[in-house]
Amino acid sequence: MTGTIVKELTIGQLAQRSGVAPSALRFYEEQGLISSRRTSGNQRRYPRDMLRRVAFIRVSQNVGMPLSAIRYALDRLPEGRTPNNEDWARVSAYWREDLDARIAQMTRLRDSLTDCIGCGCLSLESCMLANPYDVLGEQGACGPVRLLGGMGDGDGAGSGSCMADLGSADEGEGDPCALPQQETLSARRPLRSRGRAAR
């Protein structure tokens, strides 16, 4: 074992150390999530700090974050230098609200499946108390609104008609079976344009 730290990694070395297949790394690069330079022989060379970005991407995907949200978060990191503590703190501050929203939704999923979720099935005894005769559907509810937090405890205050949000199915605009989009930072903020990484 030597004391030399390699500052640039081949795609094979990055794959071995990160545990991510080379094909996935190439995909991440195509999506603008990581970047590399090309040698005179057209081989990829990744700066060593890409290991942290790949780890961030991998863990974020494991908890269900979409690539668009991951890309938006990584856009907060500087170009041309290794990110420092302050840089990653900015990513963390953005990420926290998104993660808290997802944790809250997963907690509701865990705790509410034995109760009425407002989906309109009327198959549980609790449905006649929380959503009698599918009153939520008559009020314009879309999907399991009690689980998603759309209409609270069935008092009729919520996100309004799903068809109004998704567009008219007769006109081919929107999917009436689609779930309402989670109200998180990734859903509210448009993605910034980002050039593709060097190939």
GROMACS elastic network, one bead per residue, 0.5 to 0.9 nm:
[ bonds ]
;  ai    aj funct       b0    kb
    1     4     6  0.87594   500
    2     5     6  0.83748   500
    6     9     6  0.70004   500
    6    48     6  0.75111   500
    7    46     6  0.84129   500
    7    47     6  0.60194   500
    7    48     6  0.53618   500
    7    49     6  0.85347   500
    8    45     6  0.58637   500
    8    46     6  0.52744   500
    8    48     6  0.54018   500
    8    49     6  0.88912   500
    9    12     6  0.77808   500
    9    13     6  0.55988   500
    9    14     6  0.58412   500
    9    44     6  0.83072   500
    9    45     6  0.54966   500
    9    46     6  0.50471   500
    9    47     6  0.63737   500
    9    48     6  0.63200   500
   10    13     6  0.51369   500
   10    14     6  0.61606   500
   10    15     6  0.84956   500
   10    43     6  0.78291   500
   10    44     6  0.61309   500
   10    45     6  0.50877   500
   10    46     6  0.63643   500
   11    14     6  0.50575   500
   11    15     6  0.60016   500
   11    16     6  0.85347   500
   11    22     6  0.62926   500
   11    25     6  0.76534   500
   11    26     6  0.85525   500
   11    43     6  0.85753   500
   11    44     6  0.64012   500
   11    45     6  0.69184   500
   11    46     6  0.72450   500
   12    15     6  0.50730   500
   12    16     6  0.61120   500
   12    17     6  0.86442   500
   12    21     6  0.85395   500
   12    22     6  0.66491   500
   13    16     6  0.50855   500
   13    17     6  0.61163   500
   13    18     6  0.83726   500
   14    17     6  0.53408   500
   14    18     6  0.58484   500
   14    19     6  0.80687   500
   14    20     6  0.79121   500
   14    21     6  0.89524   500
   14    22     6  0.80801   500
   14    25     6  0.84257   500
   14    46     6  0.76124   500
   14    48     6  0.82578   500
   14    50     6  0.81653   500
   14    51     6  0.68775   500
   14    54     6  0.89558   500
   15    18     6  0.52980   500
   15    19     6  0.55364   500
   15    21     6  0.54484   500
   15    22     6  0.56007   500
   15    24     6  0.88634   500
   15    25     6  0.73605   500
   16    19     6  0.54285   500
   16    20     6  0.71686   500
   16    21     6  0.79405   500
   16    22     6  0.88381   500
   17    20     6  0.81308   500
   17    51     6  0.76909   500
   18    21     6  0.85694   500
   18    51     6  0.62275   500
   18    52     6  0.86218   500
   18    54     6  0.68949   500
   18    55     6  0.66996   500
   19    55     6  0.88768   500
   20    23     6  0.83139   500
   20    24     6  0.64411   500
   20    25     6  0.67842   500
   20    54     6  0.80203   500
   20    55     6  0.89124   500
   20    58     6  0.80522   500
   21    24     6  0.52535   500
   21    25     6  0.64186   500
   21    26     6  0.88218   500
   22    26     6  0.61941   500
   22    27     6  0.85708   500
   23    26     6  0.51635   500
   23    27     6  0.62845   500
   23    28     6  0.87357   500
   24    28     6  0.61494   500
   24    29     6  0.85971   500
   25    29     6  0.62317   500
   25    30     6  0.86258   500
   25    34     6  0.79858   500
   25    54     6  0.81377   500
   26    29     6  0.50550   500
   26    30     6  0.62005   500
   26    31     6  0.86674   500
   26    34     6  0.88666   500
   27    31     6  0.62285   500
   27    32     6  0.86994   500
   27    33     6  0.87645   500
   28    31     6  0.50829   500
   28    32     6  0.63366   500
   28    33     6  0.52045   500
   28    34     6  0.59901   500
   28    35     6  0.84717   500
   28    54     6  0.85219   500
   28    57     6  0.87890   500
   29    32     6  0.50305   500
   29    33     6  0.56394   500
   29    35     6  0.56517   500
   29    36     6  0.78948   500
   29   196     6  0.76294   500
   29   197     6  0.59183   500
   29   198     6  0.81505   500
   29   199     6  0.81767   500
   30    33     6  0.76480   500
   30    34     6  0.82803   500
   30    35     6  0.87130   500
   30   196     6  0.63065   500
   30   197     6  0.63941   500
   30   198     6  0.85552   500
   30   199     6  0.79751   500
   31    34     6  0.79314   500
   31    67     6  0.84454   500
   31    71     6  0.81880   500
   31   196     6  0.68047   500
   31   197     6  0.78208   500
   32    35     6  0.68701   500
   32    71     6  0.73632   500
   32   194     6  0.70192   500
   32   195     6  0.69840   500
   32   196     6  0.52387   500
   32   197     6  0.54662   500
   33    53     6  0.79602   500
   33    54     6  0.83751   500
   33    57     6  0.81029   500
   33    67     6  0.85618   500
   33    70     6  0.79005   500
   33    71     6  0.58116   500
   33    74     6  0.71521   500
   33    75     6  0.85386   500
   33   196     6  0.89755   500
   33   197     6  0.82583   500
   34    46     6  0.86395   500
   34    50     6  0.67225   500
   34    53     6  0.70820   500
   34    54     6  0.74994   500
   34   197     6  0.73150   500
   35    45     6  0.88675   500
   35    46     6  0.68811   500
   35    47     6  0.84686   500
   35    50     6  0.78480   500
   35   196     6  0.86557   500
   35   197     6  0.53183   500
   35   198     6  0.68587   500
   35   199     6  0.88051   500
   36    44     6  0.58925   500
   36    45     6  0.53827   500
   36    47     6  0.70894   500
   36    50     6  0.88201   500
   36   197     6  0.71990   500
   36   198     6  0.66140   500
   36   199     6  0.79531   500
   37    42     6  0.87717   500
   37    43     6  0.80556   500
   37    44     6  0.57624   500
   37    45     6  0.53321   500
   37    46     6  0.66417   500
   37    47     6  0.85781   500
   37   197     6  0.88246   500
   37   198     6  0.66465   500
   37   199     6  0.80074   500
   38    41     6  0.75121   500
   38    42     6  0.50688   500
   38    43     6  0.52127   500
   38    45     6  0.61154   500
   38    46     6  0.89578   500
   38   198     6  0.76737   500
   38   199     6  0.74647   500
   39    43     6  0.52176   500
   39    44     6  0.65932   500
   39    45     6  0.71099   500
   40    43     6  0.74547   500
   42   199     6  0.86118   500
   44   199     6  0.80604   500
   46    49     6  0.81751   500
   46    50     6  0.65445   500
   46    51     6  0.88430   500
   47    50     6  0.58075   500
   47    51     6  0.82835   500
   47    82     6  0.84970   500
   48    51     6  0.59622   500
   48    52     6  0.82598   500
   48    82     6  0.87453   500
   49    52     6  0.56433   500
   49    53     6  0.70202   500
   49    82     6  0.61647   500
   49    83     6  0.76998   500
   50    54     6  0.60651   500
   50    55     6  0.84735   500
   50    82     6  0.88440   500
   51    54     6  0.51792   500
   51    55     6  0.61499   500
   51    56     6  0.86098   500
   52    55     6  0.50240   500
   52    56     6  0.61159   500
   52    57     6  0.86138   500
   53    56     6  0.50142   500
   53    57     6  0.61826   500
   53    58     6  0.85945   500
   53    74     6  0.79296   500
   54    57     6  0.50311   500
   54    58     6  0.60575   500
   54    59     6  0.86009   500
   55    58     6  0.51067   500
   55    59     6  0.61403   500
   55    60     6  0.83969   500
   56    59     6  0.54020   500
   56    60     6  0.59903   500
   56    61     6  0.85499   500
   56    70     6  0.85255   500
   57    60     6  0.51377   500
   57    61     6  0.61083   500
   57    62     6  0.86070   500
   57    65     6  0.89242   500
   57    67     6  0.82115   500
   57    70     6  0.66795   500
   57    71     6  0.87736   500
   57    74     6  0.89990   500
   58    61     6  0.52650   500
   58    62     6  0.62867   500
   58    63     6  0.89905   500
   59    63     6  0.65638   500
   59    64     6  0.88932   500
   59    65     6  0.89301   500
   60    63     6  0.53768   500
   60    64     6  0.65398   500
   60    65     6  0.54192   500
   60    66     6  0.81270   500
   60    67     6  0.87369   500
   60    70     6  0.71651   500
   61    64     6  0.50389   500
   61    65     6  0.51035   500
   61    66     6  0.67267   500
   61    67     6  0.75287   500
   61    70     6  0.82904   500
   62    65     6  0.74587   500
   63    99     6  0.88368   500
   63   102     6  0.89149   500
   64   102     6  0.87289   500
   65    68     6  0.83097   500
   65    69     6  0.65674   500
   65    70     6  0.67839   500
   65    98     6  0.88711   500
   65    99     6  0.86824   500
   66    69     6  0.54911   500
   66    70     6  0.64409   500
   66    71     6  0.87584   500
   66   186     6  0.88540   500
   67    71     6  0.59736   500
   67    72     6  0.84932   500
   68    71     6  0.51633   500
   68    72     6  0.62329   500
   68    73     6  0.87258   500
   68   186     6  0.75462   500
   68   191     6  0.73989   500
   69    72     6  0.50589   500
   69    73     6  0.62248   500
   69    74     6  0.86407   500
   69   185     6  0.83102   500
   69   186     6  0.51463   500
   69   187     6  0.82049   500
   69   191     6  0.82340   500
   70    73     6  0.51666   500
   70    74     6  0.61800   500
   70    75     6  0.86143   500
   70    95     6  0.89819   500
   70   186     6  0.87022   500
   71    74     6  0.51049   500
   71    75     6  0.61383   500
   71   191     6  0.82092   500
   72    75     6  0.51564   500
   72    76     6  0.73539   500
   72   186     6  0.75458   500
   72   189     6  0.89997   500
   72   190     6  0.87029   500
   72   191     6  0.60636   500
   72   192     6  0.71428   500
   73    76     6  0.58118   500
   73    77     6  0.79811   500
   73    90     6  0.87161   500
   73    91     6  0.56885   500
   73    92     6  0.84937   500
   73    94     6  0.69186   500
   73    95     6  0.70415   500
   73   186     6  0.87573   500
   74    77     6  0.55446   500
   74    78     6  0.88760   500
   74    91     6  0.69008   500
   75    78     6  0.76729   500
   75    79     6  0.88781   500
   75    91     6  0.86743   500
   75   192     6  0.80272   500
   75   194     6  0.82637   500
   76    87     6  0.72403   500
   76    88     6  0.82933   500
   76    90     6  0.68891   500
   76    91     6  0.62384   500
   77    82     6  0.88087   500
   77    83     6  0.63008   500
   77    84     6  0.89734   500
   77    87     6  0.57792   500
   77    88     6  0.71325   500
   77    90     6  0.81571   500
   77    91     6  0.74611   500
   78    81     6  0.64524   500
   78    82     6  0.75949   500
   78    83     6  0.63663   500
   78    87     6  0.73340   500
   79    82     6  0.81285   500
   79    83     6  0.85640   500
   81    84     6  0.89703   500
   83    86     6  0.79059   500
   83    87     6  0.55672   500
   83    88     6  0.68019   500
   84    87     6  0.52857   500
   84    88     6  0.64744   500
   84    89     6  0.86731   500
   85    88     6  0.53059   500
   85    89     6  0.60774   500
   85    90     6  0.88506   500
   86    90     6  0.64893   500
   86    91     6  0.89401   500
   87    90     6  0.54040   500
   87    91     6  0.67908   500
   87    92     6  0.89076   500
   88    91     6  0.50133   500
   88    92     6  0.61474   500
   88    93     6  0.86438   500
   89    93     6  0.61144   500
   89    94     6  0.86814   500
   90    93     6  0.51628   500
   90    94     6  0.64071   500
   90    95     6  0.85754   500
   91    94     6  0.52875   500
   91    95     6  0.60399   500
   91    96     6  0.86246   500
   92    96     6  0.59605   500
   93    96     6  0.54228   500
   93    97     6  0.75108   500
   94    97     6  0.63915   500
   94    98     6  0.73687   500
   94   185     6  0.78000   500
   95    98     6  0.53356   500
   95    99     6  0.61143   500
   95   100     6  0.85650   500
   95   185     6  0.84147   500
   96    99     6  0.51567   500
   96   100     6  0.59918   500
   96   101     6  0.85808   500
   97   100     6  0.51273   500
   97   101     6  0.62286   500
   97   102     6  0.87021   500
   97   184     6  0.72295   500
   97   185     6  0.71747   500
   98   101     6  0.52831   500
   98   102     6  0.63828   500
   98   103     6  0.87099   500
   98   183     6  0.87762   500
   98   184     6  0.54413   500
   98   185     6  0.60597   500
   98   186     6  0.72890   500
   99   102     6  0.50841   500
   99   103     6  0.60214   500
   99   104     6  0.85246   500
   99   184     6  0.88391   500
  100   103     6  0.50487   500
  100   104     6  0.61274   500
  100   105     6  0.86311   500
  101   104     6  0.51747   500
  101   105     6  0.63000   500
  101   106     6  0.87296   500
  101   182     6  0.82651   500
  101   183     6  0.80376   500
  101   184     6  0.67902   500
  102   105     6  0.50476   500
  102   106     6  0.61167   500
  102   107     6  0.84811   500
  102   182     6  0.84691   500
  102   184     6  0.85580   500
  103   106     6  0.51234   500
  103   107     6  0.60522   500
  103   108     6  0.86072   500
  104   107     6  0.50767   500
  104   108     6  0.62735   500
  104   109     6  0.86742   500
  105   108     6  0.51025   500
  105   109     6  0.62371   500
  105   110     6  0.86797   500
  105   147     6  0.75236   500
  105   148     6  0.65832   500
  105   149     6  0.81128   500
  106   110     6  0.61268   500
  106   111     6  0.86098   500
  107   110     6  0.50434   500
  107   111     6  0.61120   500
  107   112     6  0.83065   500
  108   111     6  0.51823   500
  108   112     6  0.55675   500
  108   113     6  0.82228   500
  108   146     6  0.89401   500
  108   147     6  0.60216   500
  108   148     6  0.77668   500
  108   149     6  0.86451   500
  109   112     6  0.54814   500
  109   113     6  0.61780   500
  109   147     6  0.64465   500
  109   148     6  0.84264   500
  110   113     6  0.66055   500
  111   114     6  0.74300   500
  111   115     6  0.82469   500
  112   115     6  0.51649   500
  112   116     6  0.71768   500
  112   117     6  0.66623   500
  112   146     6  0.86902   500
  112   147     6  0.68055   500
  113   116     6  0.72420   500
  113   117     6  0.68939   500
  113   147     6  0.83011   500
  114   117     6  0.85491   500
  114   124     6  0.83377   500
  115   124     6  0.73700   500
  115   125     6  0.85288   500
  115   126     6  0.62053   500
  115   127     6  0.77159   500
  116   119     6  0.77770   500
  116   120     6  0.88760   500
  116   121     6  0.89197   500
  116   122     6  0.80767   500
  116   123     6  0.87490   500
  116   124     6  0.67936   500
  116   125     6  0.82878   500
  116   126     6  0.56493   500
  116   127     6  0.51280   500
  116   128     6  0.87276   500
  116   129     6  0.85919   500
  116   130     6  0.65122   500
  116   131     6  0.74793   500
  116   144     6  0.88135   500
  116   146     6  0.75025   500
  116   147     6  0.84283   500
  117   120     6  0.82541   500
  117   127     6  0.81464   500
  117   130     6  0.85536   500
  117   131     6  0.87314   500
  117   143     6  0.89047   500
  117   144     6  0.52773   500
  117   145     6  0.65995   500
  117   147     6  0.50447   500
  117   148     6  0.83471   500
  118   121     6  0.78989   500
  118   122     6  0.84953   500
  118   127     6  0.76013   500
  118   130     6  0.76154   500
  118   131     6  0.62999   500
  118   134     6  0.77289   500
  118   136     6  0.68798   500
  118   137     6  0.83603   500
  118   141     6  0.83538   500
  118   142     6  0.89424   500
  118   143     6  0.73024   500
  118   145     6  0.53881   500
  118   146     6  0.50615   500
  118   147     6  0.71526   500
  118   151     6  0.87674   500
  118   153     6  0.88716   500
  118   154     6  0.77838   500
  119   122     6  0.80483   500
  119   131     6  0.89288   500
  119   134     6  0.82703   500
  119   136     6  0.84312   500
  119   137     6  0.81472   500
  119   141     6  0.84726   500
  119   142     6  0.76564   500
  119   143     6  0.51853   500
  119   145     6  0.66778   500
  119   146     6  0.78450   500
  119   147     6  0.85733   500
  120   123     6  0.84819   500
  120   127     6  0.82429   500
  120   131     6  0.76166   500
  120   133     6  0.81881   500
  120   134     6  0.53065   500
  120   135     6  0.85133   500
  120   136     6  0.76098   500
  120   137     6  0.67017   500
  120   143     6  0.79495   500
  120   144     6  0.77147   500
  121   124     6  0.80232   500
  121   127     6  0.81107   500
  121   134     6  0.80039   500
  122   125     6  0.78312   500
  122   126     6  0.83599   500
  122   127     6  0.52197   500
  122   128     6  0.70043   500
  122   131     6  0.76990   500
  122   132     6  0.78527   500
  122   133     6  0.73018   500
  122   134     6  0.70728   500
  123   126     6  0.85352   500
  123   127     6  0.68896   500
  123   128     6  0.89900   500
  124   127     6  0.53419   500
  124   128     6  0.77553   500
  125   128     6  0.61526   500
  125   129     6  0.76547   500
  126   129     6  0.52626   500
  126   130     6  0.61927   500
  126   131     6  0.80180   500
  126   132     6  0.89408   500
  127   130     6  0.52073   500
  127   131     6  0.50693   500
  127   132     6  0.61181   500
  127   133     6  0.82024   500
  127   134     6  0.81296   500
  128   131     6  0.55514   500
  128   133     6  0.67872   500
  128   134     6  0.83366   500
  129   132     6  0.58203   500
  130   134     6  0.89850   500
  130   153     6  0.68439   500
  130   154     6  0.62134   500
  131   134     6  0.51791   500
  131   135     6  0.57317   500
  131   136     6  0.63020   500
  131   137     6  0.88527   500
  131   153     6  0.87087   500
  131   154     6  0.64448   500
  132   135     6  0.58866   500
  132   136     6  0.83763   500
  133   136     6  0.85304   500
  133   137     6  0.88663   500
  134   137     6  0.53754   500
  134   138     6  0.67304   500
  134   139     6  0.89108   500
  135   138     6  0.50528   500
  135   139     6  0.62989   500
  135   140     6  0.88932   500
  135   141     6  0.87798   500
  135   154     6  0.81119   500
  135   156     6  0.84374   500
  136   139     6  0.50398   500
  136   140     6  0.65556   500
  136   141     6  0.53271   500
  136   142     6  0.84389   500
  136   145     6  0.83066   500
  136   151     6  0.81862   500
  136   154     6  0.65339   500
  136   155     6  0.84453   500
  136   156     6  0.67032   500
  137   140     6  0.51772   500
  137   142     6  0.69707   500
  137   143     6  0.87384   500
  138   141     6  0.72042   500
  139   156     6  0.65115   500
  139   160     6  0.76062   500
  139   161     6  0.75964   500
  140   156     6  0.88640   500
  140   159     6  0.86229   500
  140   160     6  0.57548   500
  140   162     6  0.66687   500
  140   163     6  0.81783   500
  141   144     6  0.81977   500
  141   145     6  0.66341   500
  141   150     6  0.81049   500
  141   151     6  0.77934   500
  141   156     6  0.85493   500
  141   158     6  0.79975   500
  141   159     6  0.76325   500
  141   160     6  0.64788   500
  141   161     6  0.58484   500
  141   162     6  0.64504   500
  142   145     6  0.66090   500
  142   150     6  0.88038   500
  142   159     6  0.88395   500
  142   160     6  0.83814   500
  142   161     6  0.68003   500
  142   162     6  0.50749   500
  142   163     6  0.79818   500
  142   176     6  0.83699   500
  142   177     6  0.85093   500
  142   178     6  0.88344   500
  142   179     6  0.76557   500
  142   180     6  0.75380   500
  143   146     6  0.88062   500
  143   147     6  0.88867   500
  143   148     6  0.83470   500
  143   162     6  0.84223   500
  143   177     6  0.79965   500
  143   178     6  0.82987   500
  143   179     6  0.64537   500
  143   180     6  0.76873   500
  144   147     6  0.54199   500
  144   148     6  0.62205   500
  144   149     6  0.85269   500
  144   150     6  0.83176   500
  144   179     6  0.86746   500
  145   149     6  0.56893   500
  145   151     6  0.57344   500
  145   152     6  0.76047   500
  145   154     6  0.86232   500
  145   158     6  0.85076   500
  145   159     6  0.89819   500
  146   149     6  0.51870   500
  146   150     6  0.62708   500
  146   151     6  0.60331   500
  146   152     6  0.58141   500
  146   153     6  0.64579   500
  146   154     6  0.72700   500
  147   150     6  0.77828   500
  147   152     6  0.86860   500
  148   151     6  0.83107   500
  148   152     6  0.88263   500
  148   180     6  0.83708   500
  148   182     6  0.81974   500
  149   152     6  0.55743   500
  149   153     6  0.86331   500
  149   158     6  0.83662   500
  150   157     6  0.80125   500
  150   158     6  0.51153   500
  150   159     6  0.57723   500
  150   160     6  0.86976   500
  150   180     6  0.88698   500
  151   154     6  0.57563   500
  151   155     6  0.67931   500
  151   156     6  0.60328   500
  151   157     6  0.53297   500
  151   159     6  0.69529   500
  151   160     6  0.88083   500
  152   155     6  0.67759   500
  152   156     6  0.79818   500
  152   157     6  0.72202   500
  152   158     6  0.72517   500
  153   156     6  0.82496   500
  154   157     6  0.75991   500
  154   158     6  0.89504   500
  155   158     6  0.84606   500
  156   160     6  0.87886   500
  157   160     6  0.78876   500
  158   161     6  0.89913   500
  159   162     6  0.77428   500
  159   165     6  0.89305   500
  160   163     6  0.88025   500
  160   164     6  0.76644   500
  160   165     6  0.81845   500
  161   164     6  0.52150   500
  161   165     6  0.66749   500
  161   166     6  0.88298   500
  162   165     6  0.50688   500
  162   166     6  0.60307   500
  162   167     6  0.82514   500
  162   176     6  0.74461   500
  162   179     6  0.88704   500
  162   180     6  0.74633   500
  163   166     6  0.50066   500
  163   167     6  0.54574   500
  163   168     6  0.61211   500
  163   169     6  0.76581   500
  163   174     6  0.80514   500
  163   175     6  0.85183   500
  163   176     6  0.65257   500
  164   167     6  0.54860   500
  164   168     6  0.72435   500
  165   168     6  0.88823   500
  165   174     6  0.83227   500
  165   180     6  0.84958   500
  166   169     6  0.81661   500
  166   173     6  0.69232   500
  166   175     6  0.63937   500
  166   176     6  0.68500   500
  166   178     6  0.81766   500
  166   180     6  0.86391   500
  167   170     6  0.87960   500
  167   171     6  0.77889   500
  167   172     6  0.79407   500
  167   174     6  0.50667   500
  167   175     6  0.78458   500
  167   176     6  0.83301   500
  168   171     6  0.53372   500
  168   172     6  0.65580   500
  168   173     6  0.55194   500
  168   174     6  0.66646   500
  168   175     6  0.85106   500
  168   176     6  0.82874   500
  169   173     6  0.57144   500
  169   174     6  0.62559   500
  169   175     6  0.66550   500
  169   176     6  0.65247   500
  170   173     6  0.75921   500
  171   174     6  0.85967   500
  172   175     6  0.79552   500
  174   177     6  0.88624   500
  174   178     6  0.80123   500
  175   178     6  0.53070   500
  175   179     6  0.88334   500
  176   179     6  0.83812   500
  178   181     6  0.85834   500
  179   182     6  0.86390   500
  180   183     6  0.87626   500
  181   184     6  0.86042   500
  181   187     6  0.72172   500
  182   186     6  0.89254   500
  182   187     6  0.68638   500
  183   186     6  0.81048   500
  183   187     6  0.60083   500
  183   188     6  0.68329   500
  184   187     6  0.52513   500
  184   188     6  0.62202   500
  184   189     6  0.86540   500
  185   188     6  0.50934   500
  185   189     6  0.59357   500
  186   189     6  0.57075   500
  186   190     6  0.76334   500
  186   191     6  0.82006   500
  187   190     6  0.76036   500
  189   192     6  0.89408   500
  191   194     6  0.86305   500
  194   197     6  0.88504   500
  195   198     6  0.89489   500
  196   199     6  0.83562   500
